[in-house]
Amino acid sequence: MMITRVQKLIVRQMAKGYTQPEVSAYLKRRGITPNSLSTIEKELLKLKKEFKAQSMVHLFVILIRKGHLKV
């Protein structure tokens, strides 16, 4: 299972403690698209579904275990 560049950026920023609106603003400041709040929500839902995560915390644990996110 692969995650996209934008998904990686979203997850990394959220792992740092940023909220979804803050992540959206971060992507916009850097000219990275897609960057809307609804896109961030959709990408997180896709990841939860793809990795069969029950919650955001569960998703982050799975991503760490699979090497997609470093602590």
N, C-alpha and C positions, 0 to 999 in steps of 0.2 A: 504494500500500500504506500503510495507516494502522496506527499502533500505539495501543493503549489507554492511558488515563491510568496504570493500574497498571503496565503494561509500561514506560512512560516512567520512572516512579519507580524501578522495579527496575533498569533500565539505567543511569540516572543515578547511583544509589548504587553500583552495581558499577563504574562508570567512575571513581568516587572511590576505589576500592580495597577496598570492603567485600565480605565474603564473603556467600554466599547466606544462611546463618543470621543474620548481622548485618543483612542487608536485611530478613529476616522480622521481627526484633526491632524494627527501625526503623518498619516499617509498623504493627506492633502498638502501639507507643508512641503513634503518631499516630491510632490508631483507624481505620486504612485497611484495608478488606477487599476481596478476599481477601488473607490475609497469611501463610498457612502455608508452610513450607519446600517442601512438595510442589507447591504452587501456583506458587511462584517457579521451581522446576525446570521445570514444565510450560509456563509462559509463555515461558521462555527457549528451550525446545525448539520451541515454536510459532514464535517469531521466527526461529530458525535455519532452520526449514523454509520459512517464508514468504519469507525473503530469500535462500534457497538458500546459506546460509553453511556452510562446511566446519568451522569451529571458532568458539569464542567471540570470539577475536581478529578473525577474519574478519567476524563479525557486527558487532562494534563499528566496524570500518573501513567497512562498508557503511552502517551507521546514521549515521556521521559524514558520509560522502559524500552521503547523501540528505537531510541536514539534520535528522535526528531527534535527533542528539546533537551537542552543541557541545564543542569542546576548549578 
